[in-house]
């Protein structure tokens, strides 16, 4: 009888746990934004780019991924980070100017990456990927809210 109760309890816990997790991560109080969609699209392609950037045989595939990242980055330049919605006046203007400048720099680096890959310069492309990773990290620290 104890085994049956234990199994029933574990089964109930396993069936409820995903809902508890979902409620605590992204539940009710978080407003989903178009910028999150664009960043998500970039992130998905970016992981693949980083894995295959050193392989010249995959340059065609990498260029397709770079095009997706570039398109999403260009759209992101004109969008507003969620942190900016909590600001007003000069503070918001300064924040948005910094955000747009950082995103335009990122778009430029993505263009450099694209050119390096088209030229078959995978070593140069790897350096640019490093610069983009640094820019991404800095941008997320400054313009993205901390995760729960």
NORTA-V586911 format. One record per pair of residues at least 24 apart in sequence whose C-alpha atoms are under 8 Angstrom apart, sorted by the first residue. I is the first residue (numbers start at 1). J is the second residue. Records with the same first field share a line. If there is no record, write none. Layout:
# NORTA-V586911
I: J, J
This chain:
# NORTA-V586911
25: 148
33: 82
34: 79
35: 76, 79, 80, 81
38: 72, 73, 75, 76
39: 72, 73, 76
41: 68, 69, 72
42: 68, 69, 70, 72, 73
43: 69
45: 69
50: 129
53: 122, 125, 126
54: 122, 123, 126
55: 122
56: 120, 122
59: 117, 118, 120
63: 114, 117, 118
66: 110, 113, 114
67: 114
69: 110
70: 107, 110, 111
73: 103, 106, 107
74: 103, 104, 107
76: 103
77: 103, 104
81: 143, 144
82: 144, 145
83: 143, 144, 145
99: 139, 143
102: 135, 139
106: 132, 135
